[in-house]
């Protein structure tokens, strides 16, 4: 993720995909210098690189030592120094894409996605998650429902309002370093103990077998796999196989609804950290009904 270093304070800053920098408390990044205009400049990820734009500031916006004209845009790259007036100075050691982020309206607290998954209000007890699906849409999953969301949307999570900062998902991204690690090309193998207390999961690719160990959240995926297997054996058409309502899944697991949220989040996070580029697709959602199913068609249960 991109990082800017505040030269004056010596602190790193991870900018969201779109930032207004200035002295006004309404700015995304507030600077206190008297030489900084109320709305001084904007910083934006355009899908391929960062752009800095001067917003008619009185004391100037500088990129790599060059002052930008009013409204002028400059591309920002790693190693560059950018400056807002004389006092707001930032170094750019990393110009990589921004992660999904959210800002709580009540107190301005930021939450940054971990492994590409944005958990709200935090990852220890996620009541909602935001992720990019295989169709290039940002999805918000909350309370058994799923809906498409976009950058700058305001959403309510457990009575609190959050503003979403979601990078452009329409433009083509770089090829992953290991393109074989995609769930659409693997077979998942569940190894279940006799008492069903332990569920070990393996991801079998064309060239290797990845041991994902035994984790409590694997049982949720196993339950979804069994439902899809049952429908498959009953001759249900593939598009209709395995869909389960959120509340029904919680009852099948004899657990609270919130536990389902946490388990699905941890499952996706584990797969993302393992290197799967489409980790969120391990569990599919229907936007119309909120139903879930295992998103991997090839699996074995032993």
Backbone bond lengths (Angstrom), bond angles and torsions (degrees), N, CA, C in turn:
res aa  C-N    CA-C-N  psi(-1)  N-CA   C-N-CA  omega(-1)  CA-C   N-CA-C  phi
1 X - - - 1.454 - - 1.516 109.88 -
2 X 1.328 116.16 153.70 1.457 121.25 -178.72 1.533 110.78 -66.00
3 X 1.320 115.39 146.52 1.462 121.47 177.78 1.517 108.77 -137.81
4 X 1.335 116.35 134.41 1.454 123.03 171.11 1.527 107.54 -118.33
5 X 1.310 116.63 142.12 1.460 121.73 179.26 1.524 109.23 -107.62
6 X 1.326 116.15 120.81 1.461 121.89 174.76 1.531 107.14 -73.11
7 X 1.334 116.69 107.86 1.461 121.13 -174.63 1.521 111.54 -63.51
8 X 1.325 117.62 -36.43 1.467 121.19 -177.95 1.523 110.92 -69.50
9 X 1.325 116.77 -47.92 1.455 120.84 -176.76 1.528 112.82 -92.02
10 X 1.331 117.28 -15.23 1.457 120.76 179.59 1.506 114.47 71.09
11 X 1.344 116.74 23.26 1.461 120.54 -175.68 1.526 110.87 -109.94
12 X 1.343 116.92 140.45 1.467 119.40 174.72 1.521 110.99 -76.38
13 X 1.297 116.09 150.41 1.461 122.40 179.71 1.521 108.62 -137.55
14 X 1.323 116.19 127.93 1.458 121.82 174.97 1.524 107.70 -98.46
15 X 1.331 118.44 105.87 1.469 119.62 -176.50 1.526 111.35 -76.48
16 X 1.333 117.43 144.49 1.463 119.95 170.97 1.522 109.62 -72.73
17 X 1.319 116.77 177.73 1.458 121.29 -172.88 1.530 113.40 -66.41
18 X 1.329 117.46 -18.05 1.467 120.93 179.81 1.520 108.35 -147.81
19 X 1.317 116.37 124.44 1.460 122.09 -173.28 1.524 109.80 -133.74
20 X 1.326 116.44 136.97 1.466 121.26 165.70 1.525 106.36 -109.36
21 X 1.323 115.81 124.30 1.457 122.36 -177.99 1.524 108.90 -105.08
22 X 1.324 116.57 132.84 1.459 119.51 179.24 1.511 112.21 175.98
23 X 1.322 115.67 -177.07 1.462 121.42 -177.64 1.529 112.43 -83.30
24 X 1.322 117.54 -21.94 1.465 120.52 -177.87 1.527 110.89 -65.43
25 X 1.333 117.92 140.41 1.474 120.83 176.73 1.520 112.19 -65.55
26 X 1.324 117.98 -12.17 1.463 121.26 178.15 1.528 112.05 -82.80
27 X 1.338 117.10 -10.40 1.465 120.20 -179.63 1.525 110.71 -72.05
28 X 1.315 115.89 151.70 1.460 120.72 177.98 1.521 110.68 -65.37
29 X 1.321 116.35 -40.67 1.467 121.94 175.46 1.514 107.82 -121.77
30 X 1.326 116.09 111.76 1.459 120.55 -175.71 1.520 110.50 -94.75
31 X 1.333 116.27 130.95 1.454 123.10 174.89 1.521 108.50 -116.15
32 X 1.319 116.77 145.60 1.457 120.70 -171.58 1.528 113.99 -98.64
33 X 1.321 118.67 -8.98 1.461 120.47 -175.72 1.517 112.67 -61.31
34 X 1.328 116.16 139.58 1.464 121.05 -179.45 1.524 111.74 -67.32
35 X 1.324 116.90 -18.79 1.464 121.05 179.18 1.521 112.73 -88.17
36 X 1.321 116.24 3.16 1.462 121.79 178.89 1.525 108.56 -98.15
37 X 1.318 117.04 130.49 1.467 121.19 179.34 1.527 110.82 -72.11
38 X 1.343 115.84 162.90 1.468 119.88 179.79 1.530 111.07 -56.30
39 X 1.317 116.91 -48.42 1.460 121.98 171.43 1.521 106.10 -123.35
40 X 1.298 115.93 96.59 1.462 121.61 -166.74 1.538 112.68 -86.65
41 X 1.337 116.28 -49.02 1.467 120.29 -175.82 1.519 108.68 -159.36
42 X 1.327 115.16 167.30 1.469 120.25 175.73 1.520 109.22 -124.77
43 X 1.320 114.73 149.28 1.453 122.88 176.09 1.517 106.55 -125.77
44 X 1.347 116.61 129.00 1.466 119.87 -171.74 1.521 110.88 -143.59
45 X 1.337 115.03 137.23 1.464 121.57 171.68 1.530 107.51 -88.67
46 X 1.334 117.73 119.84 1.465 120.28 -174.52 1.533 113.38 -95.29
47 X 1.323 116.51 6.21 1.462 120.93 -179.71 1.509 112.75 110.27
48 X 1.343 116.27 -22.79 1.464 120.61 177.64 1.523 112.67 -128.32
49 X 1.337 117.42 -28.73 1.461 120.56 -179.91 1.536 109.65 -160.61
50 X 1.344 114.77 171.85 1.456 121.03 -179.47 1.528 111.00 -88.27
51 X 1.336 115.22 142.84 1.457 122.37 176.83 1.526 110.04 -124.48
52 X 1.332 116.03 134.90 1.462 122.67 175.95 1.522 108.09 -110.24
53 X 1.334 116.90 128.62 1.468 121.26 -178.94 1.533 109.60 -125.36
54 X 1.309 116.00 131.48 1.457 120.56 174.19 1.526 109.70 -78.11
55 X 1.335 116.58 136.50 1.465 121.27 -178.60 1.534 110.29 -108.29
56 X 1.334 114.86 51.76 1.464 121.27 179.06 1.532 111.95 58.96
57 X 1.324 115.64 41.68 1.459 120.65 -179.42 1.530 110.86 -69.69
58 X 1.330 116.16 150.40 1.465 120.08 -178.30 1.531 111.19 -75.24
59 X 1.334 117.18 -39.22 1.465 120.11 -173.77 1.526 113.57 -105.44
60 X 1.324 116.33 10.27 1.449 119.48 168.24 1.527 116.31 90.49
61 X 1.332 114.12 148.70 1.464 123.79 172.59 1.519 106.65 -116.63
62 X 1.322 116.74 132.26 1.461 120.81 -173.22 1.527 109.99 -123.58
63 X 1.342 116.17 136.66 1.459 122.82 176.31 1.516 108.01 -126.47
64 X 1.347 116.32 115.15 1.457 119.78 -178.31 1.515 113.31 59.87
65 X 1.325 117.03 32.35 1.454 121.24 178.22 1.516 114.70 88.92
66 X 1.326 118.22 -8.90 1.461 121.76 -179.65 1.527 110.70 -99.01
67 X 1.328 115.85 130.26 1.466 119.21 178.14 1.522 110.26 -79.16
68 X 1.330 115.84 133.94 1.458 121.12 178.22 1.525 109.79 -85.76
69 X 1.313 116.11 142.98 1.450 120.02 173.78 1.522 110.26 -74.33
70 X 1.328 118.36 166.80 1.472 121.04 179.30 1.532 111.21 -55.49
71 X 1.315 115.64 122.29 1.464 120.39 179.96 1.510 114.38 79.43
72 X 1.326 118.27 -3.43 1.469 120.82 -178.23 1.523 110.83 -71.64
73 X 1.349 115.21 147.27 1.466 122.15 -178.35 1.521 109.23 -114.44
74 X 1.338 116.42 139.64 1.467 122.18 175.55 1.520 109.13 -128.68
75 X 1.334 116.12 141.06 1.458 120.62 174.68 1.527 109.18 -76.89
76 X 1.325 115.67 138.63 1.463 121.32 -178.29 1.529 109.18 -108.68
77 X 1.345 115.73 129.57 1.460 121.02 -179.88 1.520 109.16 -129.93
78 X 1.329 115.13 160.68 1.461 120.73 179.55 1.526 110.52 -58.73
79 X 1.344 115.80 140.65 1.450 121.92 -179.22 1.517 113.51 96.00
80 X 1.319 116.37 -10.62 1.463 120.98 -178.19 1.530 110.20 -84.97
81 X 1.338 115.68 155.00 1.467 121.86 171.06 1.519 107.65 -112.40
82 X 1.327 116.55 133.19 1.463 120.16 176.64 1.530 108.40 -118.40
83 X 1.342 115.13 149.03 1.449 119.16 -173.48 1.518 110.34 -140.70
84 X 1.336 114.62 139.60 1.462 122.56 177.26 1.523 107.00 -115.27
85 X 1.335 116.70 106.83 1.455 119.30 -170.54 1.512 108.53 65.88
86 X 1.348 115.91 -144.86 1.469 119.76 178.11 1.516 112.18 -100.18
87 X 1.341 116.98 -23.80 1.468 119.52 -169.89 1.528 114.25 -95.62
88 X 1.318 117.61 -26.19 1.468 119.82 -177.21 1.513 110.92 -93.26
89 X 1.327 117.03 95.11 1.461 121.93 -174.48 1.535 109.50 -118.87
90 X 1.337 114.71 128.33 1.462 120.02 -178.93 1.529 110.13 -132.88
91 X 1.319 115.98 136.42 1.457 122.53 171.49 1.522 109.13 -95.47
92 X 1.337 116.01 149.80 1.464 121.28 -176.36 1.533 108.77 -117.83
93 X 1.345 118.05 87.94 1.467 119.43 178.91 1.528 113.31 -79.42
94 X 1.342 116.66 -19.08 1.467 120.52 -175.36 1.530 108.51 -142.58
95 X 1.336 116.24 123.23 1.469 119.90 -179.40 1.531 112.18 -113.48
96 X 1.335 116.76 27.24 1.456 120.45 -179.50 1.534 110.83 -72.30
97 X 1.337 118.12 169.17 1.474 120.74 -176.74 1.528 112.30 -61.82
98 X 1.326 116.62 153.92 1.461 120.52 178.24 1.521 111.19 -79.59
99 X 1.320 117.93 151.79 1.460 120.62 173.91 1.523 110.14 -83.24
100 X 1.327 118.13 162.35 1.467 119.47 169.77 1.531 109.09 -60.55
101 X 1.312 115.86 141.78 1.458 121.08 -178.38 1.524 109.40 -143.39
102 X 1.337 115.73 164.59 1.464 121.24 175.31 1.517 108.53 -145.96
103 X 1.343 114.82 148.10 1.465 120.49 179.71 1.514 109.32 -124.32
104 X 1.330 115.54 126.70 1.465 120.33 -179.17 1.518 110.26 -78.04
105 X 1.330 115.69 127.08 1.461 120.86 -174.77 1.518 112.11 -65.69
106 X 1.325 117.71 -33.07 1.461 120.99 -173.27 1.528 112.92 -66.20
107 X 1.338 117.43 -37.18 1.465 119.22 -176.10 1.526 114.00 -136.78
108 X 1.324 117.91 3.16 1.460 120.57 178.67 1.510 114.91 76.94
109 X 1.338 118.17 10.13 1.473 120.34 -178.84 1.518 110.46 -68.68
110 X 1.345 115.58 137.52 1.450 121.95 179.39 1.521 110.98 -99.79
111 X 1.308 116.25 144.41 1.462 122.27 169.86 1.523 107.17 -124.96
112 X 1.327 116.03 130.02 1.459 122.29 -179.13 1.510 109.14 -109.16
113 X 1.329 116.50 138.50 1.461 121.06 -179.27 1.522 110.82 -61.32
114 X 1.308 115.29 144.45 1.459 122.28 174.46 1.520 107.75 -110.34
115 X 1.312 117.33 124.37 1.470 122.69 -179.20 1.531 111.15 56.18
116 X 1.339 115.99 35.38 1.463 120.17 176.47 1.512 115.01 81.80
117 X 1.337 117.60 -0.28 1.460 121.93 -179.01 1.523 109.26 -113.27
118 X 1.326 116.40 124.97 1.458 121.80 -179.01 1.523 108.74 -97.29
119 X 1.323 116.24 115.47 1.463 122.14 -177.84 1.526 109.41 -108.01
120 X 1.326 116.39 128.36 1.459 121.74 -178.49 1.524 110.71 -125.78
121 X 1.345 118.53 136.57 1.471 126.79 4.16 1.528 114.10 -77.66
122 X 1.357 118.38 -16.37 1.460 121.04 174.77 1.516 108.32 -162.25
123 X 1.334 117.09 170.44 1.453 120.36 -174.15 1.522 113.87 -79.64
124 X 1.342 118.51 -12.14 1.454 119.42 177.91 1.529 111.58 -75.20
125 X 1.317 117.02 -31.58 1.465 121.58 178.46 1.522 108.89 -144.68
126 X 1.334 117.51 71.74 1.471 119.82 -175.61 1.522 112.55 -71.98
127 X 1.328 116.23 116.58 1.463 120.31 172.91 1.518 111.00 -83.22
128 X 1.339 115.47 -20.96 1.464 120.90 179.20 1.517 108.71 -149.94
129 X 1.320 116.12 153.77 1.458 121.03 175.60 1.521 109.37 -134.72
130 X 1.322 114.89 151.52 1.456 121.86 175.36 1.525 107.42 -124.68
131 X 1.323 116.70 131.25 1.459 120.31 178.34 1.517 109.73 -150.56
132 X 1.311 115.01 165.16 1.457 122.33 177.71 1.517 108.76 -92.33
133 X 1.353 117.36 124.88 1.462 118.74 -178.47 1.534 110.29 -89.87
134 X 1.319 115.59 179.93 1.462 120.51 -175.21 1.525 112.64 -70.26
135 X 1.328 118.08 -11.22 1.463 122.16 177.63 1.531 112.15 -95.72
136 X 1.344 116.65 5.80 1.458 119.94 -179.95 1.509 114.13 79.63
137 X 1.336 117.42 18.08 1.465 121.51 178.94 1.527 109.32 -103.32
138 X 1.328 115.48 143.88 1.461 120.15 170.02 1.526 107.85 -83.07
139 X 1.324 116.17 126.35 1.458 121.28 -179.58 1.523 110.61 -115.79
140 X 1.326 115.43 134.89 1.456 122.61 171.15 1.520 107.61 -102.95
141 X 1.333 116.80 121.98 1.457 122.01 176.77 1.520 108.60 -110.62
142 X 1.327 115.46 125.33 1.458 120.83 -175.19 1.512 109.53 -157.13
143 X 1.329 116.32 131.39 1.456 121.13 173.39 1.510 114.60 54.58
144 X 1.332 117.14 38.59 1.451 119.87 177.67 1.510 114.29 82.04
145 X 1.317 118.32 2.85 1.458 122.25 179.65 1.522 109.91 -120.79
146 X 1.323 115.32 157.74 1.457 121.20 176.56 1.524 108.55 -133.09
147 X 1.309 116.04 139.84 1.464 120.23 178.09 1.521 110.00 -144.98
148 X 1.327 115.66 149.63 1.456 120.83 176.79 1.524 109.32 -75.28
149 X 1.335 116.40 136.81 1.461 121.66 178.07 1.527 108.20 -129.99
150 X 1.328 115.59 168.50 1.460 120.84 -177.83 1.520 109.52 -140.17
151 X 1.322 115.18 167.03 1.455 121.12 177.49 1.530 110.71 -54.35
152 X 1.321 116.00 137.61 1.467 125.89 177.04 1.520 113.36 79.21
153 X 1.336 118.19 0.36 1.464 119.46 175.43 1.526 110.19 -65.56
154 X 1.325 115.74 146.47 1.458 122.18 172.55 1.529 107.74 -102.62
155 X 1.325 116.52 127.97 1.458 120.89 -179.37 1.525 108.80 -126.75
156 X 1.319 116.30 151.94 1.458 121.78 179.83 1.520 109.31 -106.81
157 X 1.333 116.13 122.11 1.458 123.32 179.62 1.519 108.23 -124.21
158 X 1.325 116.67 119.08 1.470 122.88 -179.17 1.520 111.47 46.82
159 X 1.338 115.67 45.43 1.456 121.34 175.28 1.515 115.33 81.31
160 X 1.326 118.55 2.03 1.448 121.97 179.81 1.529 110.17 -114.68
161 X 1.316 115.87 146.67 1.464 121.26 -178.05 1.520 110.05 -96.68
162 X 1.315 115.50 131.39 1.462 122.37 178.78 1.524 109.14 -123.52
163 X 1.326 116.52 138.16 1.457 122.37 172.98 1.530 107.88 -99.44
164 X 1.339 115.71 126.54 1.458 121.08 -176.46 1.532 110.82 -88.39
165 X 1.311 115.52 138.63 1.462 123.03 174.29 1.530 106.66 -121.50
166 X 1.330 115.64 97.13 1.459 121.70 -171.26 1.529 109.80 -116.17
167 X 1.324 117.40 122.07 1.472 120.30 -179.36 1.519 111.80 -60.67
168 X 1.312 115.20 153.88 1.457 121.63 177.04 1.513 110.16 -54.57
169 X 1.338 116.16 121.54 1.463 120.72 -177.41 1.512 112.16 -105.14
170 X 1.328 117.79 3.49 1.461 120.49 -174.96 1.524 113.26 -87.76
171 X 1.329 116.10 -25.05 1.456 119.24 -175.28 1.515 110.58 -86.20
172 X 1.327 115.80 152.04 1.457 122.29 -177.95 1.521 109.97 -67.42
173 X 1.326 116.45 134.37 1.456 121.33 178.32 1.522 109.68 -98.81
174 X 1.321 114.87 168.32 1.458 119.60 -178.79 1.526 110.47 -67.70
175 X 1.317 116.17 155.48 1.451 120.56 177.40 1.523 109.63 -65.05
176 X 1.331 118.38 138.77 1.459 120.29 179.18 1.519 110.48 -64.67
177 X 1.354 118.21 151.93 1.451 120.58 -179.22 1.522 112.81 -63.17
178 X 1.330 118.10 -27.28 1.455 121.40 178.58 1.523 108.29 -132.13
179 X 1.349 117.61 84.45 1.459 120.17 -171.75 1.524 114.48 -64.18
180 X 1.351 118.54 -14.05 1.457 118.73 179.68 1.527 112.02 -72.01
181 X 1.345 117.11 -20.99 1.452 119.72 -178.06 1.523 110.63 -82.16
182 X 1.310 114.79 70.50 1.456 122.81 174.84 1.520 106.64 -130.83
183 X 1.330 116.32 133.39 1.460 120.06 -175.36 1.517 112.44 -61.08
184 X 1.317 116.96 -29.36 1.466 119.19 -179.42 1.527 112.02 -64.33
185 X 1.351 117.62 -14.00 1.454 119.83 -178.87 1.510 114.24 -112.19
186 X 1.348 118.35 14.01 1.460 120.22 -177.42 1.523 111.20 -119.59
187 X 1.323 113.36 166.27 1.467 121.30 169.06 1.514 107.28 -114.96
188 X 1.321 117.18 127.17 1.458 121.29 177.45 1.526 109.08 -89.82
189 X 1.309 115.95 133.01 1.465 121.18 179.12 1.525 109.16 -118.78
190 X 1.332 115.60 119.79 1.463 122.14 177.62 1.524 108.78 -97.95
191 X 1.326 116.58 129.88 1.462 121.76 173.99 1.523 106.36 -117.01
192 X 1.336 115.38 111.65 1.463 121.53 -170.72 1.521 110.33 -109.31
193 X 1.333 116.76 131.12 1.466 119.92 176.97 1.520 109.70 -69.08
194 X 1.339 116.62 160.55 1.469 120.95 -176.09 1.526 112.07 -60.25
195 X 1.335 116.95 -36.77 1.464 119.73 179.80 1.530 111.77 -87.24
196 X 1.337 116.80 1.06 1.465 124.34 179.45 1.525 113.06 60.72
197 X 1.334 115.61 22.60 1.460 119.65 176.82 1.530 111.72 -80.36
198 X 1.346 116.31 -23.87 1.462 120.52 -177.58 1.522 109.62 -127.79
199 X 1.327 115.04 130.61 1.461 121.34 176.29 1.523 107.49 -124.29
200 X 1.338 115.13 107.45 1.460 120.12 177.00 1.520 108.25 -92.96
201 X 1.328 115.82 139.34 1.454 120.51 -175.63 1.524 110.17 -122.58
202 X 1.335 115.42 133.59 1.457 122.19 175.59 1.528 108.39 -120.67
203 X 1.319 115.95 142.96 1.461 121.82 172.82 1.524 107.16 -111.40
204 X 1.313 116.13 115.71 1.461 121.25 -175.32 1.519 108.53 -101.45
205 X 1.328 116.29 114.46 1.458 122.96 178.72 1.527 108.25 -100.76
206 X 1.324 118.02 174.05 1.463 119.65 178.21 1.524 113.99 -59.20
207 X 1.334 117.75 -20.25 1.465 119.17 -174.89 1.520 114.93 -121.46
208 X 1.328 118.34 -11.24 1.463 118.23 -178.35 1.517 111.99 -160.66
209 X 1.321 113.92 170.36 1.462 122.84 179.91 1.521 107.70 -118.74
210 X 1.319 116.65 114.46 1.458 121.89 -175.61 1.523 109.42 -96.81
211 X 1.319 116.09 121.67 1.457 121.75 179.48 1.524 109.46 -86.70
212 X 1.324 116.38 111.96 1.464 121.81 178.62 1.525 112.24 -93.80
213 X 1.332 115.41 9.24 1.469 123.04 175.01 1.535 111.43 65.97
214 X 1.309 114.81 -173.68 1.465 121.48 176.79 1.525 108.37 -101.06
215 X 1.303 115.93 122.50 1.464 121.58 179.94 1.528 108.72 -134.36
216 X 1.327 115.92 148.78 1.462 120.08 -179.11 1.521 111.12 -62.35
217 X 1.339 117.70 -35.45 1.464 119.54 -177.25 1.529 112.58 -71.99
218 X 1.330 118.25 -11.45 1.466 119.75 176.67 1.527 111.61 -67.50
219 X 1.345 116.24 -24.11 1.468 118.84 -178.01 1.534 111.09 -66.49
220 X 1.321 116.99 -32.73 1.465 119.97 176.67 1.523 110.07 -62.66
221 X 1.335 116.55 -45.90 1.465 120.27 179.42 1.522 110.94 -65.99
222 X 1.333 117.05 -36.58 1.462 120.77 176.57 1.526 111.06 -61.59
223 X 1.321 117.25 -42.61 1.461 121.25 178.83 1.518 111.19 -61.46
224 X 1.328 116.25 -41.65 1.461 120.14 177.36 1.531 111.12 -67.26
225 X 1.330 116.66 -36.69 1.465 120.24 178.33 1.525 110.91 -65.23
226 X 1.308 117.34 -41.02 1.468 120.80 179.44 1.525 110.86 -64.01
227 X 1.318 116.43 -38.71 1.458 119.44 178.55 1.526 110.63 -64.41
228 X 1.324 116.77 -42.41 1.466 119.76 179.71 1.531 110.77 -68.54
229 X 1.332 116.14 -37.10 1.465 119.56 178.28 1.526 111.01 -65.28
230 X 1.334 116.79 -40.20 1.467 121.20 178.91 1.526 110.34 -60.76
231 X 1.330 116.40 -46.30 1.465 120.01 179.99 1.520 111.43 -65.66
232 X 1.324 115.91 -37.41 1.467 119.53 179.71 1.534 110.37 -63.10
233 X 1.328 115.93 -44.67 1.466 120.12 -179.79 1.522 111.87 -68.19
234 X 1.330 116.49 -25.02 1.465 120.56 178.98 1.525 112.09 -85.25
235 X 1.331 117.01 -0.60 1.455 120.44 177.62 1.509 115.17 83.97
236 X 1.332 117.17 16.05 1.461 120.48 177.79 1.537 108.41 -68.36
237 X 1.333 118.65 135.88 1.466 120.73 178.38 1.532 111.41 -56.13
238 X 1.314 117.21 144.74 1.465 122.26 -174.12 1.527 113.80 -52.36
239 X 1.344 120.08 -44.25 1.469 118.94 -178.73 1.531 113.89 -62.12
240 X 1.334 117.17 -19.56 1.463 120.72 -177.19 1.527 112.97 -104.86
241 X 1.330 116.99 1.98 1.460 120.07 -175.47 1.523 112.76 -75.90
242 X 1.327 115.81 133.36 1.448 121.72 164.98 1.509 118.46 82.10
243 X 1.316 118.65 5.47 1.457 119.12 -177.53 1.526 110.75 -75.54
244 X 1.336 116.27 131.22 1.463 122.32 -178.75 1.528 108.51 -130.34
245 X 1.321 116.31 136.95 1.459 119.70 174.67 1.534 109.85 -69.69
246 X 1.291 114.54 146.87 1.465 122.15 -175.87 1.533 111.75 -54.56
247 X 1.327 116.38 -48.81 1.467 119.78 -179.40 1.523 111.44 -65.39
248 X 1.330 116.25 -37.58 1.465 119.66 179.01 1.524 110.74 -64.39
249 X 1.340 116.50 -39.21 1.462 119.90 178.37 1.526 110.75 -64.10
250 X 1.324 117.33 -41.46 1.464 120.48 177.96 1.520 110.71 -61.29
251 X 1.337 117.04 -39.91 1.466 119.83 178.23 1.525 111.02 -67.32
252 X 1.323 117.85 -40.61 1.466 121.01 178.72 1.526 111.43 -61.41
253 X 1.318 115.78 -32.24 1.458 120.84 -179.67 1.523 112.50 -89.86
254 X 1.334 116.16 -4.01 1.472 122.15 -177.84 1.530 110.66 53.74
255 X 1.324 115.13 48.39 1.452 119.50 -176.69 1.519 110.32 -140.60
256 X 1.313 115.89 175.05 1.456 121.81 178.26 1.527 110.12 -79.42
257 X 1.326 115.84 157.01 1.468 120.92 178.33 1.528 111.30 -58.10
258 X 1.342 115.93 -39.00 1.460 119.13 -177.94 1.525 111.79 -63.60
259 X 1.345 117.35 -30.17 1.460 119.76 179.27 1.523 111.07 -65.31
260 X 1.322 117.05 -34.27 1.460 120.49 177.93 1.531 109.25 -63.24
261 X 1.342 117.04 -44.39 1.471 121.04 177.54 1.524 111.41 -56.51
262 X 1.334 115.38 -48.72 1.459 120.79 -176.56 1.523 110.34 -64.40
263 X 1.343 116.70 -43.32 1.461 120.41 -178.05 1.523 112.08 -63.66
264 X 1.334 116.86 -44.16 1.467 120.33 179.95 1.529 110.00 -65.26
265 X 1.327 117.26 -40.63 1.457 120.49 178.10 1.528 110.86 -61.60
266 X 1.335 117.19 -46.29 1.469 120.28 -178.44 1.523 111.49 -66.20
267 X 1.325 116.54 -35.62 1.455 120.25 177.20 1.524 110.69 -63.02
268 X 1.320 116.55 -49.60 1.463 120.44 179.34 1.522 111.52 -61.81
269 X 1.322 116.34 -40.96 1.458 120.22 -179.93 1.523 110.89 -63.78
270 X 1.331 117.32 -42.13 1.463 120.39 179.12 1.534 111.11 -60.95
271 X 1.329 116.30 -45.44 1.464 119.98 -179.68 1.528 111.22 -66.80
272 X 1.337 116.57 -38.00 1.467 119.99 178.42 1.521 109.89 -63.32
273 X 1.324 117.26 -44.47 1.459 121.12 -178.93 1.523 111.75 -69.55
274 X 1.319 117.26 -24.48 1.457 120.92 175.44 1.518 111.30 -72.31
275 X 1.328 116.44 -22.99 1.454 120.60 176.95 1.508 115.28 120.48
276 X 1.336 117.97 3.22 1.461 120.47 179.75 1.530 109.85 -73.17
277 X 1.338 115.26 124.22 1.458 119.70 -175.48 1.524 112.56 -76.46
278 X 1.318 116.62 -17.28 1.471 120.91 179.97 1.525 110.77 -120.36
279 X 1.344 116.12 40.54 1.464 121.58 -173.40 1.523 112.83 -56.73
280 X 1.332 117.62 -35.99 1.471 120.10 -177.98 1.521 111.70 -62.90
281 X 1.343 117.10 -21.61 1.466 120.73 -177.09 1.517 113.20 -76.12
282 X 1.330 118.30 -1.96 1.472 119.54 178.69 1.525 111.15 -62.63
283 X 1.327 116.09 -27.69 1.469 121.37 174.82 1.521 107.55 -126.82
284 X 1.327 116.40 122.06 1.458 121.99 178.55 1.528 110.09 -94.00
285 X 1.325 115.60 151.70 1.468 122.09 176.96 1.521 109.63 -126.76
286 X 1.308 115.98 143.66 1.453 121.60 169.17 1.520 108.10 -94.76
287 X 1.338 116.03 121.58 1.458 119.46 -178.81 1.523 111.78 -63.96
288 X 1.332 117.07 -32.38 1.463 119.61 -174.98 1.521 112.97 -73.17
289 X 1.329 117.08 -35.10 1.471 120.01 -174.11 1.520 113.94 -120.16
290 X 1.330 117.71 -15.84 1.456 120.12 -176.26 1.516 113.36 79.84
291 X 1.329 117.96 4.76 1.462 120.40 178.53 1.523 111.06 -64.43
292 X 1.341 114.88 153.63 1.448 121.54 179.68 1.527 109.68 -120.08
293 X 1.338 115.21 156.43 1.458 121.03 166.77 1.519 108.64 -156.61
294 X 1.315 116.49 161.91 1.450 120.05 174.97 1.533 107.88 -65.21
295 X 1.317 115.76 133.90 1.456 119.69 -175.21 1.508 114.42 -91.07
296 X 1.322 117.44 1.23 1.460 122.10 179.28 1.517 108.13 -106.06
297 X 1.315 116.93 120.84 1.469 120.73 -175.30 1.518 113.18 -77.26
298 X 1.330 117.47 -27.85 1.460 121.50 -177.40 1.519 109.42 -101.34
299 X 1.322 115.84 116.84 1.474 119.91 177.72 1.527 109.09 -155.67
300 X 1.333 114.60 159.48 1.466 122.19 177.73 1.521 107.44 -132.80
301 X 1.336 115.97 144.19 1.459 120.62 178.49 1.517 107.71 -122.28
302 X 1.343 115.90 119.31 1.468 121.26 -178.19 1.522 109.66 -119.41
